[in-house]
Amino acid sequence: QKEVEQDPGPLSVPEGAIVSLNCTYSNSAFQYFMWYRQYSRKGPELLMYTYSSGNKEDGRFTAQVDKSSKYISLFIRDSQPSDSATYLCAMSVPNDYKLSFGAGTTVTVRA
Amino acid sequence: DAGITQSPRHKVTETGTPVTLRCHQTENHRYMYWYRQDPGHGLRLIHYSYGVKDTDKGEVSDGYSVSRSKTEDFLLTLESATSSQTSVYFCAISVTSASEQFFGPGTRLTVL
């Protein structure tokens, strides 16, 4: 079993829809949680960075962490074709350089 | 890409040849990382550096070596390239070991 599980999709939604992405993990020591966006043939770009449990909102993006269920989510409101990309979750334990990545979910937003 | 450049951006080489990839940063971050990205495997850490001349292995370090003689440069060397090393290679940087990592644009390497 992988340390971080992420459904690879693909996920296709119409423009304006809410995109819901999630990852589950097995290591209860994870405290830092990240979401990266990766456009085709580009490097991953950090979208959200959260510590421990709770919600964090940044514009159209909301990240949620539920440590009791070992489950994190990313919501994209009012999705746009420019949101079409692969979204990677990542997480780490305190004071550790090592990031554990999910495999990524490919999202297409149809105009 | 957070002041990170990678060179070359694309390379095709033959099995058995040595290959060196370069990562250059202008952010003066202490930590630098090399990852490879393959379908079905996601991003996997090859090596990382926590300072000039200070490096350590990641989870897929076999067949790779690294060097860091200056804060801004981190080199990844494939001593004798194999077809299994065909991949996209990403460099990343971070301020501390626990802070968020920022990625470069990647190098697409094909070993024939």
Interface residues (C-beta under 8 A of the other chain):
Chain A: Y32 M34 Y36 R41 K42 G43 P44 E45 L46 Y49 L88 A90 S92 P94 N95 D96 Y97 K98 L99 F101 G102 A103 G104
Chain B: D1 I4 Y31 Y33 G40 H41 G42 L43 R44 L45 Y48 Y50 G58 F90 S94 S97 A98 E100 Q101 F102 F103 G104 P105 G106 R108
